[in-house]
Amino acid sequence: MPKIKSQKLKIKKGDKVRVIAGEHKGDEGEVLEIQRLKNRAIVEGVNVAKKHAKPTNESAGGIRDINNPIHLSNLMLIDPKSGEPTRVGRREEDGKLVRFAKKSGETIK
């Protein structure tokens, strides 16, 4: 199987993001998981669907809420300083490449 080269992503697990397009526009949440090959992210409390589960020996059945993935192009990182959506850049600080918010210039994590 050929090796698939994936691009460097601007959003990581644990980031606070805002949905900028689609049905859930304006919603905010924390990134729970990144699906690199599909360019999608699962955001807490956004794009929630109901899943019907049959009872098993381990768990009772019922209706559960699951978070569906959203395409990364529909997400923007929240600026840690102003709380507004911002683009993400990269710069070198102390020999390490770090992400920063383009609006405020604040380093992200």
C-alpha positions as CSV (number, residue, x, y, z in Angstrom):
1,M,0.0,0.0,0.0
2,P,1.5,3.4,-0.9
3,K,2.3,5.8,1.8
4,I,-0.2,8.7,1.9
5,K,1.3,12.1,2.6
6,S,-1.0,14.3,4.7
7,Q,-0.7,18.0,5.1
8,K,0.1,19.9,8.3
9,L,-3.1,20.7,10.1
10,K,-3.8,24.0,11.8
11,I,-6.3,22.5,14.3
12,K,-5.3,20.0,17.0
13,K,-7.1,17.9,19.6
14,G,-8.0,20.0,22.6
15,D,-8.4,23.3,20.6
16,K,-11.4,25.5,21.1
17,V,-13.0,26.1,17.7
18,R,-16.0,27.8,16.2
19,V,-18.0,26.5,13.2
20,I,-18.0,29.1,10.5
21,A,-20.2,27.5,7.8
22,G,-23.0,25.0,7.5
23,E,-26.0,24.0,9.6
24,H,-24.1,24.5,12.9
25,K,-22.6,27.9,12.0
26,G,-21.7,29.9,15.2
27,D,-21.5,26.9,17.5
28,E,-18.3,26.5,19.6
29,G,-16.7,23.5,21.2
30,E,-13.5,21.6,22.0
31,V,-12.0,19.3,19.4
32,L,-12.2,15.7,20.7
33,E,-10.6,13.9,17.7
34,I,-9.0,14.7,14.4
35,Q,-9.4,12.4,11.4
36,R,-6.3,13.3,9.3
37,L,-7.0,11.2,6.2
38,K,-10.6,12.6,5.9
39,N,-9.7,16.2,6.9
40,R,-12.4,16.1,9.5
41,A,-12.7,16.8,13.2
42,I,-15.2,15.7,15.9
43,V,-16.2,18.7,18.0
44,E,-17.9,18.4,21.4
45,G,-21.6,19.3,21.3
46,V,-21.6,20.1,17.6
47,N,-23.3,18.1,14.8
48,V,-24.9,15.7,17.4
49,A,-27.0,12.8,16.2
50,K,-29.1,10.2,17.9
51,K,-28.0,6.5,17.7
52,H,-30.2,3.7,18.7
53,A,-28.3,0.9,20.4
54,K,-29.5,-2.7,21.1
55,P,-29.1,-4.0,24.6
56,T,-26.1,-6.3,25.1
57,N,-24.6,-8.2,28.1
58,E,-22.2,-5.2,28.7
59,S,-24.6,-2.3,28.4
60,A,-28.3,-1.4,28.4
61,G,-29.8,-0.4,25.1
62,G,-31.3,3.0,24.4
63,I,-30.9,6.2,22.4
64,R,-27.5,7.7,22.7
65,D,-26.1,11.1,21.4
66,I,-23.0,10.8,19.2
67,N,-20.8,13.6,17.8
68,N,-20.5,13.4,14.0
69,P,-17.4,14.8,12.3
70,I,-17.2,18.2,10.6
71,H,-14.8,19.1,7.7
72,L,-11.8,21.2,8.9
73,S,-12.6,23.9,6.3
74,N,-15.7,24.7,8.3
75,L,-13.8,25.3,11.6
76,M,-11.8,28.2,12.9
77,L,-9.6,28.4,15.9
78,I,-10.7,30.7,18.8
79,D,-8.1,33.4,19.6
80,P,-7.0,32.9,23.2
81,K,-6.8,36.7,23.8
82,S,-10.0,38.0,22.2
83,G,-12.2,35.0,22.0
84,E,-12.9,35.6,18.3
85,P,-12.2,33.2,15.4
86,T,-8.7,33.7,13.9
87,R,-6.4,32.2,11.3
88,V,-3.4,30.2,12.4
89,G,0.3,30.8,11.5
90,R,3.5,29.2,12.4
91,R,6.7,30.8,13.7
92,E,9.9,29.7,15.4
93,E,10.4,30.5,19.1
94,D,13.4,29.2,21.0
95,G,14.2,26.7,18.2
96,K,10.7,25.2,18.2
97,L,7.9,25.8,15.6
98,V,4.8,27.0,17.4
99,R,1.3,28.0,16.3
100,F,0.1,31.6,16.8
101,A,-3.2,33.5,16.3
102,K,-2.9,35.9,13.3
103,K,-5.3,38.4,14.9
104,S,-3.5,39.0,18.2
105,G,-0.1,37.4,17.6
106,E,-0.7,35.3,20.8
107,T,1.1,31.9,20.9
108,I,-1.4,29.0,21.0
109,K,-0.6,26.7,23.9
